[in-house]
Amino acid sequence: MKKIFHLLLLILIIQLVSVFYAYAQADFKEISQYFKKTALPGERITITLRLIYNGPFLFDDFYPAAFMTVHGDATFELYPPVPVPIFRFNRKESKSISFDIIVPHEEGTYSVSFALFRTADDSMAIRVYGLNPITIGTPGEALNCHPSILNMGTLHEGRFMYPIPVKVRYKIFYPDRLGNIQPWSLRVYTDNANKFKGLKGTVKQLSPGGLVHSSGKYTIRLKFWVLNWGPEAHNTGWDATIQGPPPVDNDIFWKGVLLDESTPGHPVYDHDRKAWLNIPDYVDMTTENDTWRRAVGQFQYDGQFLNPTNTTGDFQLSSQPDPFDFYLAVEIGPTSVKGKYNGRLILELFSP
């Protein structure tokens, strides 16, 4: 009988604690929050919260703390430097509070949350989850790709994709004056200004983009493919994330489906199925600022890497630095001029 009584008492205590914690969380209502999105390793940053106190007491005292988690496994519990500030809230009062924390020295992107604890019993009164992560790092940039020289060998009429992907590893961290991440892009283009001469007397000059003939008069278009440029599996049935780049010898992925396959009841949009033809190789990919393409990028109004299906050419990456692959393809037409072709493909970290 004594053992049963202890068991019932334990269950009762657990239930009371659970109810009190749920009630305590309702004591506060979050109005707003502000903190920097970037920080240097070990930097002291300020957290500002605006809260409304709806607790059962006429007033109560609280002290703050912060929790930062990186990669989902390492959590840092951070308290303000001594002396720890104490905040008093009156019932029904709306108040802004600010406190400092020193962020970890380990670089990375951290999810963050903030808490207020009662000074009377150290119980948590509220936990506020950050609307965006905090990225800790040292400003700088790095970029490399492997291999850096490609030899496509002897090519005949038709299409050819270089079978070995080029791996790109990069790192870029540029905080702006407001503590946000400076917009940036990893752009790609060809620079053949020193090689391309063009044909005299033509109505319209060819673009120097791509590979240039040894005479400097002719070019072969060069296509740069990354995963974020499609194709989309729900339209074509080809899942590039699993199967790699779309094949170049299949017209449905190079030129798109025939227009007569579209019916009024089930239209087929031709542009959805041109995985290779949709990649610019004409005016795009030259040294002109309005022609280059983005391989990856990050923008201040989004705060995250954009998803793989967006049309601006940005790719969702898990972390920095993060290697990604790209493939190169060419099409040799019946009017292509024989000879040796070469070109210079440039990858560039660009921040306006």
Buried (B, 14 or more C-beta within 10 A) or exposed (E): EEEEEEEEEEEEEEEEEEEEEEEBEEBBEBEEBEBBBBBBEEBEBEBEBBBBBEBEEEEBBBBBBBBBBBEEEEEBEBBBEEEEEEBEBEEEEEBEBBBBBBBBEEBBBBBBBBBBBBBEEEEBBBBBEBEBBBBBBEEEEEBEBEEEEEEBEEBEEEBBBBEEBBEBBBBBBBBEEEBBBBBBBBBBBBBBEEBBBBEEEEEEEBBBBBBBBEEBBBBBBBBBBBBBBBBBEEBBEBEBEEEBBBBBEBBBBBEBBEEEEEEEEEEBEBEBBBBBBBBBBEEBBBBEEEBBBBBBBBBEEBEBBBEBEEEEBBBBBEEBEBEBBBBBBBBBEEEBEEEEBEBEBEBEBBBE
